[in-house]
C-alpha cells in the first residue's frame, strides 16, 4: 500500500532569509520585496534585469534599484553578475561597526559653534544606514511611518534616505518635516524632490523650529490667497504663478490693498498699452496708483484723464508722437519701481 501527502501549493517552496522580515520588512517597499521574491524563486537560473521587469510589469531601472537595495542591506552579494547569499552573520559582525557616513556626521557635530547653513546638497545615506537609524530611533521610525500616511503611499528607500538627510544633515526636526510634507501635499506638490528643495531653503534660512515653520506657512498661505484673487480678477485659468507673479501678487493684494476691481482695471490697461499681459507693466500701473493714493476705479479714471490732458499739453504733434510720449512715461515708472529698490 502506498501513501501520498498532498501539500498543495506547499509542494513547491523556496527559502526567504529571516533577516528580510526581521530587519527590512518595515523599510522595504513593494517593488523591492517583489524583486527579491522573484529572484529567490528563480535561483539557479540565468536572469537579466529586463526579465524581472517584464515579469513584474515594472520599469527596468526600478529593478536595478531594488537589487542594489538588497545588496546594500547585505541580503545578497553580486560578484561578476552572479548573485549569491551574503556571508553568515558571524562573518559580518566586524563590518557592522563600520557605519556608513559616520565620519561625515561626526565632523558636523565637532563644530556646534558654527551656524548650520545648507549651501549644497549633501550625500544621502544608504539604505543600511537608514534601517539602522530607524531601529535605534523611535522618532525616525515614526517619521517614516507618518510620511507614508501623509503622502498616501509607501515611500521608497531613496525617499526614506532623503527624509533622514533632511533630519540629520539639514537639521530640521521631525515636526517641522511633517508640517512641510503636509503643506506640499496641500498644494499638489507631494513629491520628494520638491520637499527636499524647500527643506534645504528652510534650513539655510534658519527655519528649524515649529514656531518659525508655522510663520513661514502662514506667509505662504497668504501668498497663495493673493494669487487666487489676482488670477480670478484678471480672468485667467487656475494655474501655478510664475516667479514674478508670485512676488507681485502679495504686494498688490496684501501690502497695497488693491481690490479685485482695481487689479482688473490695471490688467485691462496693460493689455491696451502693451498689447499683452506683462506683470512688470501691470505693476508699474498699480505702483503709480499706490503712490498717488488711488484706490477706486473712479479715482483711476480721473487720474487717467488728468494724465492724458497733461501729455496733450506737453506734447505737440501727431497722435503717434503723443502715444510715444505716454509710453515713455510708463517705461520711466518701470525703471524707478519701488519694488526693485526694495530688492536692492
C-alpha positions, 0 to 999 in steps of 0.5 A: 500500500502506498501513501501520498501527502498532498501539500498543495501549493506547499509542494513547491517552496523556496527559502526567504532569509529571516533577516528580510522580515526581521530587519527590512520588512518595515523599510522595504517597499513593494517593488523591492520585496517583489524583486527579491521574491522573484529572484529567490524563486528563480535561483539557479537560473540565468536572469537579466534585469529586463526579465524581472521587469517584464515579469513584474510589469515594472520599469527596468531601472526600478529593478536595478534599484531594488537589487542594489537595495538588497545588496546594500542591506547585505541580503545578497552579494553580486560578484561578476553578475552572479548573485549569491547569499551574503556571508553568515552573520558571524562573518559580518559582525566586524563590518557592522561597526563600520557605519556608513557616513559616520565620519561625515556626521561626526565632523558636523557635530565637532563644530556646534559653534558654527551656524548650520547653513545648507549651501549644497546638497549633501550625500544621502545615506544608504539604505543600511544606514537608514534601517539602522537609524530607524531601529535605534530611533523611535522618532525616525521610525515614526517619521517614516511611518507618518510620511507614508500616511501623509503622502498616501503611499509607501515611500521608497528607500531613496525617499526614506534616505532623503527624509533622514538627510533632511533630519540629520544633515539639514537639521530640521526636526521631525515636526517641522518635516511633517508640517512641510510634507503636509503643506506640499501635499496641500498644494499638489506638490507631494513629491520628494524632490520638491520637499527636499528643495524647500527643506534645504531653503528652510534650513539655510534660512534658519527655519528649524523650529515649529514656531518659525515653520508655522510663520513661514506657512502662514506667509505662504498661505497668504501668498497663495490667497493673493494669487487666487484673487489676482488670477480670478480678477484678471480672468485667467485659468487656475494655474501655478504663478510664475516667479514674478507673479508670485512676488507681485501678487502679495504686494498688490493684494496684501501690502497695497490693498488693491481690490479685485476691481482695481487689479482688473482695471490695471490688467485691462490697461496693460493689455491696451498699452502693451498689447499683452499681459506683462506683470512688470507693466501691470505693476508699474500701473498699480505702483503709480496708483499706490503712490498717488493714493488711488484706490477706486476705479473712479479715482483711476479714471480721473487720474487717467484723464488728468494724465492724458490732458497733461501729455496733450499739453506737453506734447505737440504733434501727431497722435503717434508722437503723443502715444510715444510720449505716454509710453515713455512715461510708463517705461520711466515708472518701470525703471524707478519701481519701488519694488526693485529698490526694495530688492536692492 
